[in-house]
C-alpha cells in the first residue's frame, strides 16, 4: 500500500502518552512507534513532536521542597526528557530505526538564521534515516518565551519542513459539533478553507498539557491555510496513524482540515508562525484593511497606517492591527519604529511591509 504523503509531522500530546493517574503509558508509546515504523517502511519521512517530558519527570520525582511553577517545570522536564527519549530510542531500535533528540525554544526560532539552522538539522537527520523527536526545551524556557504548547511547535515544524500532512494526536476523536458525549453531538469530519468552527470549540485546557482544542483549531486552520493537510485524531485508537496517512478518507472518526490550493512561500510560512516574536504593532485604516484582505497581492504602504506601537528595528516582526483593534497578520517590517512613525499617512512612500514578507490570516 502506498502513502498519500512523502513527509508528515506527528504530534503526540501528553494526554495520549499518560494513564489516568498521570504515569507514562508505555503501551501507547510502543503502539505509536510501531505505526511510525510501518510508515517509514513505506518510504514516508516522519518527524515526531512529542509531549510528555514534564509528566514523565513528575511521576519520578518526590520533591520535599515547594517549587514555583517555572522551577517545577524545569526540574520535571530535565528528568523526564531523558527518560522519554530513552524509551523512544529503545522502542524504535526494535524496528531497526535510529531516533535523535531535537530540543528547541521559541526564542531559538525567532530569527530567520536560527530557523534555517533548525530546518537544516532536521533535514540532515531525515536524509540519513534518523527520525527527529522534537520537544520544547522546558529546562530553559520561561513563561513569556514558551510556545503556547506543542501544538504550536508542531505547526511551525510542519511548515518549516514542508510536510504534506500534520497529524495532531489527542485523547478525543476530533472537533465535535457540540459537547462530546452529548446526545446528537458528532465529529466534524472535514473542514474546508474558510470554514469557521469557533462556535464549537471548548476553550478549556487539557488535563496534563498547556493547550486545548482552541489552540489545536487555531494552529490547524493556519497550517491548512499554508497548503498542508491537518488531522486531529484520537491517539489511543488502534492503527490511527496508518489509517490517516494511507487512506484518502480515514476509516476512524477524526477531523481533517483540507489544505488550501494556494500554498505560500517558505519565508511567508516562517512569518506566519512568527506572531509570538512580534516586537510591535502597526495599526491600519479601513482602506489598507480592504487592500490587505482582498484577493489581490498588496503591500502595506505608509498611507494606510494610523498608528505605530512598540520599539522595533528594520527587519523585526510586527503585528498588523485592524481598524477594530484585532490582529489580522504579521510581517517583516522595512523600517524601524521611529521612521515608521514619521511616515504615517504619507502617500507615495515605499512599503512598510512588502507583500513577500507579509502574512494575512484568512478573514472569511
C-alpha positions in Angstrom: 0.0 0.0 0.0 1.3 3.4 -0.9 1.2 6.5 1.3 -0.6 9.7 0.3 2.3 11.7 1.7 6.1 11.7 1.5 6.7 13.7 4.7 4.5 14.0 7.7 4.7 15.5 11.2 3.1 13.6 14.0 2.4 15.5 17.3 1.6 13.3 20.3 0.0 15.1 23.3 0.6 14.4 27.0 -3.0 13.1 27.4 -2.2 10.4 24.8 1.0 9.3 26.5 -0.3 9.1 30.0 -2.6 7.0 32.1 -5.4 8.4 34.2 -3.1 8.7 37.2 -0.5 10.7 35.2 2.0 8.0 34.7 3.5 7.3 31.3 1.7 4.7 29.2 4.5 2.6 27.7 2.0 0.5 25.7 0.7 3.6 23.9 4.3 4.8 23.1 5.1 1.3 21.7 2.0 1.4 19.5 2.7 4.8 18.1 6.3 3.7 17.4 5.1 0.6 15.6 2.8 2.6 13.3 5.6 5.1 12.6 7.9 2.2 11.7 5.3 0.9 9.3 5.0 4.3 7.6 8.8 4.6 7.3 9.0 1.1 5.8 6.7 2.5 3.0 9.0 5.4 2.4 7.3 8.1 4.5 9.6 10.5 6.3 8.2 11.1 9.8 9.0 13.9 12.3 7.7 13.2 15.8 6.8 16.1 18.1 6.3 14.5 21.5 5.0 16.0 24.7 5.3 14.0 28.0 8.6 15.1 29.4 7.2 17.1 32.3 4.6 14.4 33.2 7.3 11.7 32.9 9.6 13.6 35.3 6.9 14.4 37.7 6.0 10.8 38.1 9.6 10.0 39.2 10.3 12.9 41.5 9.1 13.0 45.1 10.3 16.5 45.9 10.1 17.6 49.5 10.5 21.3 48.6 7.8 23.5 47.4 8.6 24.8 43.9 7.2 27.6 41.9 5.7 26.7 38.5 8.7 27.6 36.4 11.2 25.7 38.7 9.0 22.7 38.9 8.7 22.6 35.1 12.5 22.9 34.7 13.1 20.1 37.2 10.5 17.7 35.9 11.4 18.2 32.3 15.1 17.8 32.9 14.5 14.4 34.5 11.6 13.4 32.2 13.1 14.3 28.9 16.0 11.9 29.5 13.6 9.1 30.4 11.2 9.8 27.5 13.9 9.9 24.8 15.4 6.7 26.2 12.0 5.0 25.8 11.6 6.2 22.2 15.2 5.2 21.4 14.7 1.6 22.8 11.4 1.1 21.1 12.5 2.5 17.7 15.6 0.3 17.9 13.4 -2.8 18.0 12.4 -1.8 14.4 15.9 -1.0 13.3 15.3 2.7 13.4 17.5 5.4 15.0 15.9 8.4 16.5 17.5 11.7 17.5 16.5 14.3 20.1 15.8 17.9 18.9 15.1 20.3 21.8 14.2 23.9 20.8 12.8 27.1 22.3 10.5 29.8 20.9 13.4 32.2 21.1 15.7 30.0 19.1 13.3 30.2 16.1 12.7 33.9 16.3 15.3 34.9 13.7 15.5 33.6 10.1 19.0 32.3 10.5 18.2 30.3 13.6 15.0 29.0 11.9 17.1 27.8 8.9 19.7 26.2 11.2 16.9 24.2 12.9 15.5 23.2 9.5 18.9 22.1 8.2 19.5 20.0 11.3 16.2 18.0 10.8 16.8 17.8 7.1 20.2 16.1 7.6 18.6 13.7 10.1 15.9 12.7 7.7 18.4 12.3 4.8 20.3 9.8 7.0 17.2 7.8 8.0 17.1 9.2 11.6 13.7 10.2 12.9 13.7 13.6 14.8 11.9 13.5 18.1 11.2 17.2 18.8 10.1 18.9 22.1 10.3 22.3 23.6 13.3 22.7 25.9 11.4 23.3 29.1 14.6 23.3 31.2 15.5 26.8 29.9 12.1 28.2 28.7 10.4 30.6 30.9 6.7 31.6 30.8 7.0 34.5 28.4 9.2 32.6 26.0 7.2 29.4 25.8 5.3 28.1 22.9 1.5 28.0 23.8 2.1 24.2 23.8 3.5 21.6 21.4 0.5 22.1 19.1 2.0 25.5 18.2 5.5 23.9 17.9 4.2 21.1 15.7 2.6 23.6 13.4 5.8 25.5 13.0 7.8 22.3 12.4 5.3 21.1 9.7 5.6 24.5 8.0 9.4 24.7 8.3 9.9 21.2 7.0 7.5 21.4 4.1 5.5 18.5 5.3 2.4 17.5 3.4 0.4 16.5 6.5 0.4 17.3 10.2 -1.4 14.8 12.5 -2.3 16.1 16.0 -3.0 13.1 18.3 -5.1 14.0 21.3 -7.4 12.0 23.6 -10.6 12.9 21.7 -11.7 12.0 18.2 -11.6 15.5 16.8 -13.7 18.6 16.8 -17.4 18.0 17.7 -20.4 20.0 16.6 -21.5 20.0 20.2 -20.1 19.0 23.6 -18.5 15.5 23.3 -20.8 12.9 24.9 -24.0 15.0 24.5 -26.8 13.4 22.6 -26.6 14.2 18.9 -23.0 15.5 19.1 -20.7 14.1 16.4 -17.3 14.7 15.0 -16.9 17.2 12.2 -15.1 15.0 9.6 -13.9 17.7 7.1 -13.1 21.4 7.4 -12.7 23.4 4.2 -10.6 26.5 3.8 -12.5 29.5 5.2 -14.8 27.4 7.4 -15.2 28.9 10.9 -15.7 26.4 13.7 -15.0 28.8 16.6 -18.6 28.4 17.9 -18.0 24.6 18.6 -14.6 24.9 20.4 -14.3 24.4 24.1 -11.8 26.8 25.5 -10.7 24.6 28.3 -7.2 23.3 28.8 -6.1 19.6 28.6 -5.5 17.7 31.9 -1.8 17.4 31.6 -0.8 19.7 28.8 -0.8 23.5 28.5 -3.1 23.8 25.5 -6.6 22.6 24.5 -8.9 22.3 21.5 -8.9 26.0 20.9 -5.2 26.0 20.3 -5.4 22.9 18.1 -8.1 24.6 16.0 -6.2 27.8 15.6 -3.0 26.0 14.6 -4.8 23.6 12.3 -6.5 26.4 10.5 -3.3 28.3 10.0 -1.3 25.3 8.8 -4.0 24.2 6.4 -4.1 27.8 5.0 -0.4 27.2 4.1 -1.3 24.2 1.9 -0.7 21.4 4.5 -3.4 18.9 5.4 -4.0 18.7 9.2 -5.8 15.9 11.0 -6.9 16.0 14.7 -7.5 12.4 15.9 -7.6 10.2 18.9 -4.0 8.8 19.5 -5.3 6.0 21.7 -7.2 4.3 18.8 -5.6 1.3 17.2 -3.8 2.0 13.9 -4.9 5.6 13.8 -1.8 6.9 12.2 -1.6 4.3 9.4 -5.3 4.8 8.8 -4.9 8.6 8.4 -1.7 8.5 6.3 -2.6 5.6 4.0 -6.2 6.3 3.2 -7.7 9.2 1.3 -10.6 9.2 3.7 -9.7 7.7 7.1 -12.0 5.0 8.5 -11.7 6.2 12.0 -13.6 9.3 13.2 -11.3 12.4 13.0 -11.3 16.0 11.9 -9.5 16.7 8.6 -8.6 20.3 7.7 -8.3 20.3 3.9 -5.3 22.2 2.6 -5.6 25.5 0.7 -5.0 25.1 -3.0 -2.9 28.3 -2.8 0.3 27.3 -0.9 2.5 30.2 0.3 6.3 30.6 0.0 8.7 29.3 2.6 9.6 32.7 4.0 5.9 33.5 4.4 5.5 30.2 6.3 8.1 31.4 8.7 6.5 34.8 9.1 3.0 33.1 9.5 4.3 31.4 12.7 6.2 34.4 14.0 3.4 36.3 15.7 4.8 35.3 19.1 8.1 37.1 18.2 6.4 40.4 17.3 8.3 43.5 18.6 5.4 45.9 17.9 2.1 46.7 16.3 1.1 48.6 13.2 -2.5 49.9 13.1 -4.1 50.3 9.7 -7.1 52.2 8.3 -10.1 50.7 6.5 -8.6 51.2 3.1 -5.5 49.3 4.0 -7.6 46.6 5.6 -9.6 46.1 2.4 -6.5 46.0 0.3 -4.6 43.5 2.5 -7.6 41.2 2.9 -8.7 41.3 -0.7 -8.0 38.9 -3.5 -5.0 40.8 -5.0 -1.5 40.8 -3.6 -0.9 44.1 -1.7 1.9 45.5 0.4 1.3 47.7 3.4 2.0 51.3 2.5 2.5 54.3 4.9 -0.7 55.9 3.7 -2.7 53.0 5.2 -1.1 53.3 8.7 -2.8 55.1 11.5 -0.5 54.3 14.5 2.7 52.6 15.5 3.3 50.8 18.8 6.4 49.4 20.4 10.1 49.8 19.7 11.2 47.8 16.7 14.0 47.8 14.2 14.2 47.3 10.5 13.7 43.5 9.8 11.8 42.8 13.0 8.4 41.0 13.0 5.4 43.2 13.8 1.7 42.5 14.1 -0.9 44.1 11.8 -3.9 45.5 13.7 -7.3 46.1 12.0 -9.3 49.3 12.4 -11.4 47.4 15.0 -8.3 46.6 17.0 -7.9 42.9 16.1 -4.6 41.3 14.9 -5.0 40.2 11.3 -1.5 39.2 10.4 2.2 39.7 10.8 5.0 41.0 8.7 8.7 41.7 8.5 9.0 45.5 8.7 11.2 47.5 6.3 11.8 50.4 8.7 12.3 50.9 12.4 9.6 52.2 14.7 10.9 55.8 14.6 10.9 56.0 10.9 7.6 54.2 10.6 6.0 56.8 12.9 7.4 59.7 10.8 5.8 58.5 7.6 2.3 57.6 9.0 -0.4 58.5 6.5 2.1 59.7 3.7 1.3 58.9 0.1 3.8 57.6 -2.4 6.3 56.1 0.1 8.0 52.7 0.0 6.1 49.8 1.5 6.5 49.5 5.3 5.9 45.8 4.8 6.3 44.3 1.3 3.9 41.6 0.2 6.6 39.0 0.0 7.2 39.4 3.8 3.6 39.8 4.9 1.2 37.1 6.1 -2.5 38.0 6.5 -4.8 35.5 8.1 -7.9 34.2 6.3 -10.6 36.6 7.4 -13.5 34.9 5.6 
